Amino acid sequence: MKTVITPENHAEASAIKAVLAEHNIHAEIQSFHDTAYDGLFQAQKGWGVVNVAEDDVDAARHIIEEWQNAAPDDLPWDET
């Protein structure tokens, strides 16, 4: 499995996973949250990553890019 994107939060990761599933690409979400360290790794590495099989990396990145470009500027998980 290879990382295709580092989402801002769980909502974005779930949306990306759903979009990839619509295109028959299996994706796995890996959060860096660890309750033992109270989110320390998320502060250092980011929220987490979305991974896909190596054979699907190029297609997944293309789908994600198109999805991001088609999305409205004000997304519900934007924290800016």
C-alpha positions in Angstrom: 0.0 0.0 0.0 1.2 3.5 -0.8 0.0 6.8 0.5 -1.9 9.0 -2.0 -2.9 11.9 0.3 -2.6 13.2 3.8 -6.1 14.5 4.6 -6.8 17.3 7.1 -9.2 15.1 9.3 -11.4 12.0 9.4 -14.2 13.7 7.4 -12.0 14.4 4.5 -10.4 10.9 4.6 -13.8 9.3 4.6 -15.0 11.3 1.7 -11.9 10.5 -0.3 -12.2 6.8 0.5 -15.9 6.9 -0.7 -14.9 8.7 -3.9 -12.2 6.1 -4.6 -14.6 3.2 -3.9 -17.0 4.6 -6.5 -14.1 4.1 -9.0 -13.5 0.5 -7.7 -10.3 1.5 -5.9 -9.9 0.0 -2.4 -8.5 2.6 0.0 -7.5 2.3 3.7 -7.5 5.1 6.2 -4.6 5.2 8.7 -5.0 7.8 11.5 -1.9 8.8 13.5 -4.0 9.4 16.6 -2.8 7.5 19.6 -4.7 7.9 22.8 -1.7 6.8 24.8 0.2 9.9 23.6 -2.9 12.2 23.5 -2.5 13.0 19.8 1.2 13.8 19.9 1.9 12.0 16.6 -1.0 13.9 14.8 0.6 17.2 15.8 3.9 16.0 14.3 2.8 14.0 11.2 -0.6 15.3 10.4 -4.0 13.7 10.9 -3.2 10.5 9.0 -3.0 9.1 5.4 -5.1 7.4 2.8 -3.4 4.4 1.2 -4.1 2.4 -1.9 -2.5 -0.5 -3.7 0.6 0.4 -5.7 -1.1 -0.4 -9.0 -3.9 2.1 -8.2 -1.7 5.1 -7.1 -1.7 7.0 -10.4 -5.5 6.5 -10.9 -6.3 7.4 -7.3 -4.2 10.6 -7.4 -5.9 11.6 -10.6 -9.4 10.9 -9.1 -8.6 12.8 -5.9 -7.2 15.8 -7.9 -10.4 15.9 -10.0 -12.5 15.6 -6.9 -10.7 18.4 -5.1 -10.9 20.7 -8.2 -14.7 20.1 -8.4 -15.3 20.7 -4.7 -16.6 24.0 -3.5 -14.1 26.3 -1.9 -15.8 26.2 1.5 -15.7 22.5 2.5 -17.2 21.4 5.8 -13.9 20.2 7.2 -11.8 23.3 6.2 -10.3 24.8 9.3 -9.0 27.9 7.7 
